[in-house]
Amino acid sequence: EGFILLMPYGRSNTEFMGVGESDVLKTIGFVRAEYNVDPQRIILSGASMGGSGAYSIACHRPDLFAGVMVITARVDYYEWMGIVKESLPRFKQIQMDADYARDLLPNLRHVPVLIFHGEHDTTVQISQARLMQRLMRDLGQQCELVIFPGMGHIGTWSMAFLHEKFTDMLRN
């Protein structure tokens, strides 16, 4: 098919942040050392927790990725948790702002983002996908959102992997 698929585990429930992010970046490095990988065609993707991690990793290292595809991911920790940012201690706000993509989105200025989300996802509300699309567009950045009518959190994953926009991004 003309591409290599990596599926690093990211150390369980780290949300692919911190040590999980390190694992993903190291895995990409290992593959690039062993195979002829075009650095202009590396796409970062993830679903649910992995999608949130994909946003984060891409925002931290936009120079490494030609695109980001996320499935049912959250972009705003505070909205997702239903809490007011200022209700957390300042050190925790700094940590959340460094790890979650919302405040880091200008870093994706030249990285196309493709989002897949189920209309009836109750684990990660569709408002997260709509927020990401709006924030990206407000910054003049390329972002496309594909909504699967009637789908929830888990069912969206297989639909996304089979969607033509997913495979188009991998092939281009």
N, C-alpha and C positions, 0 to 999 in steps of 0.2 A: 504493500500500500504506500510505501514511501515515507513512513514515519516510525519512530520508536516510541513506545508507550512506557512510561515509568509510573509506578504506583508505590511510592514510599509511604511507610506507615506513620511516620511523624510522631512516634512515641506515645501512642494511645490518645489520651484526652488532653493534649497540650494545645489543641486548636491550631496546630502547625505554627505555633509562635515559640519564640525562644529556642530551646533545644530542638523542637520539632521543625522549625524553620531551618535551623542548621543542618538537620538531616536531609531535608529536601534539597538544599543548595549543594551539599556534599554529593548527593546521589547524581544530580545533574553534572557536577564536575567529573565524577567517575566515568559516566557514560561519554561525556565529551572527550575524555582522555583515551577511551578505547575505540570509539567509533567516529567516523567522519560526519559530524553534526554541523549543519549550517547554523551559525549563531543568530542569523536573521530569521530563523523559522522556529524558534523555541516558544511553545505555547504552554502557559501554566493553566491548569484546570483543577477543579475540586468540587465536591458536592457536600452540602451542609457544613459541618465543621471544617472540612477540607476546602470548601469554597470561601469561607471566611478567612482561612489561612492563605488561600490563593490571592485574595485581595491584599492582605497584609504583606505577603512576600513580594508581590509585584510592586506595591507602593514603596517598599524598602529597597528593592533592586530593579527598578524599571529598565535599566540598561541591559538586563539579561533576557527580556521577553519581547516577542513580536506580537503577543496578544494574550488576553486573559479570558477564559471561559469559566463561568461559575454557575452552579446549579443549587438553587435554594439556599443561598448564603445570606448572612447578615452583614451589614456594613456599619451600623450605628449601635454600639453596645447599649447606650442609655435608652434609646427608643425600644430596642429589642427586650430589654429587661423591665421597661416601664418605670424607670427611675430618673430623677432629676440629677444631672451631673454634679451639681453643688452639694448634693446630699452625701457624697462620698468624701472621704478625707483627701486632701490635696495630692498626696503621694499616689493614691489609687487612681485619681483622675489623670495624672501624668502617665501612669502605666497604661491605662485604657486608651488614652489618646495616641500613645506610641504604637500600640498593638493593633487597634482597630482602624480600618481604612478611612473613615470619614474625613478626618483632618489631614490625611496624607494624599488625598486624591489629586492635587495638582502635580504630583510626581508622575502620574499616568498620562501626562499631556500628550505623549506620542504613542501610547499603547492602546490599541482597540480593545474594548471590553464587550463581551457577549454574555448576556445573562439569561438563564432559563429558570422559570419559577412556576409552580403549580398555583392555580387560581385559589384553591381551597387549602393551602398549606397552613396548618395550625401550629407547626413547630417553629417555623420561621415565616412570619407573616409576609404576604405579598407586598406590604407597604415597604419592606426593606429593599426589594428589587426596584420598586418604583422610585424610592428615595435615591438609590444609587444612580438610576438613569437620569433623574432630574438634576442631581448634583453634578454629574459628569457633563450633561448638556449645558448647565449654567456656566461651567468652566470652558465651554467650547470644545469639549473632548468627544471623541467617537465612542458611542455606547448604544448597543441594541438590546432590547428586551423581548424575549419570546415567552408568552404566557400560555400555559396549557390549561384550557378550560376544564373544570371539573376535577382536576388532579390535586392530590395532596402532596405531602413531603416526599415519601419514598417512591411513589409511582412516577414522579417527574424525572427521576434519574435515568431510567431506561429510555424514556421518551427523548430526553436530551441527547443521549449517546447515539440515537438513531436519526436525529434531526439533520437535515441537509446543511443547515448553517454550521453545525458542529463539525461535520466532516469537511465542509468547504474551508473553514478556518484552518483545519489541520493540513489540508492539501495546498493551500495558497501561501 
